[in-house]
Amino acid sequence: MENKRVVILGAGESGVGAAKLAKKQGFDVFVSDFGAVAPAYKTSLTDLQIPFEENQHTTDLILNAAEVIKSPGIPDKAFIVQAINELNIPVISEIEFAKRYTSAKTICITGSNGKSTTTMLTYHILKNAGINVGLAGNIGQSFSAQVAEKEYDWYVLEISSFMLDNMYSFKADIAVLLNITPDHLDRYDYKLENYALSKMRIAQNQTSNDAFIYCADDAETLNMLERIKVAAKKYPFSIHKKVETGAYIENQTIHINTTLNQEFTMSINDLALQGKHNIYNSMASGIVAKVLELRNESIRESMGNFKNIEHRLEFVAKISDVAYINDSKATNVNSTWYALESVNTDIVLIMGGVDKGNDYTMLKDLVKSKVKAIICLGKDNKRIHEAFEEDVEVIVNTFSASEAVQVAYHLAKKGSTVLLSPACASFDLFKNYEDRGNQFKAAVKEL
């Protein structure tokens, strides 16, 4: 393995993390980014004396790799990825690479919605219980950077479908699949089946000693489980039916059983995270904790005092008896459905951005019953107008967060909620969903 050439595509968090680890392991490393590299990452690469390029991909420096580590944001149809594939150079994800160099066990959480919240909650429960645990994947510091610099016994990893696509020998000790709903279909030939198959890779290579935790109320997951054999021990969770091993709701109380040991119970009213979707997230995290045989008192305490992540149904302020909620992380239709479902007042909805082939049909009933006005925030809002023009009285176009908030302020009546829940990606007007959420919060504070 000495001096084997590894090329890393993308110089963001995962790419620079992979470069650190590859350098530490004695590889000949080169990093290539088709866009500009952020100053902090440039400094990291320079300090480590790792050669890199930005705003281009130089084929001569890339196609001599023994292996390529690809950042999840780069699609397979990118010219450089196609050139690499034509030469049969293996392409792997940063997570796959990092796992080779750690004996730590992994809890891997995926799903179209709720994975960030569930990952953070699971990490919070384990950390509070005294487990030596790291948090990585699609969240925080990259897995590779932590493997290079730290020693943990466990990792809680948020895993996207794009990461899973380039994971082959990787195995999750505990895999959590929250749900499968249409998302990122532009990367999967607009076929839900292709995306679902990608999500099911979370269970690949698992043995009967591992755990697979899934939602028994999710039709697409059940459909996939009929087609794909999962070797791990299965733990379903449901809010509609009683399950023997796993989690279910009875009399407003969560019940979790993983073995014949002490059952875990907790009133849903005592959960830090409220709303139907968050009961699912809490059940999934609770099963993980019980599989690890953590103490019930410790689990209950953590599930009761957890603070939710930024940009996910985040309460910003109440001004003139109108609540402002930042759900900028809702980059798909299903996330926006969850947000609308969890708000119990009239809503002025701010939505829009880069449409990923969205089907807005599932929102129509909630929009009809709760939404009084839609404020579009994006460069092209045609599809939103077409979808909802018969369901709401007012649809307005805006082109900045401050403009959207100003319009919302004038449209919202006392006792209602202004909800930013875009159902779309943010790249037309913002750097990312965090930037969109931060600009929304800043605009609310200016009111």
Protein Blocks (a to p, Z undefined) as FASTA:
>chain_A
ZZpacddehjafklmmmmmmmmmnopacddddfbdcdfklmmmmmmnopacdehiacfkl
mmmcfbdcddfklcfklmklmmmmmnopacddfklmmmmmccbdcdddedjehklmmmmm
mmmmmmmnopacddehjehjafklmmmmmccfbdcddddfklmmmccklccfbdcdfbdc
dehklmnoopaklmmmmmmmmmgoiafkbccdddfkbmklmmmmmmpccfbdcddddfkb
ccfbdcddeehiacddfblcdcddddfklpmbgcjklmmmmmmmmmmmmmnopafklmmm
mmmmcccdehiapafbdcehiacddfkklmbfklmmmmmmmpccdcdddeddjdehiafk
lmmmmmmmmmmbdcdddfblklmmmmmmmmpmbdcddfbfklmmmmmmmmpcghiacddd
ehpafklmmmblmlmmmmmmmmmmmZZ
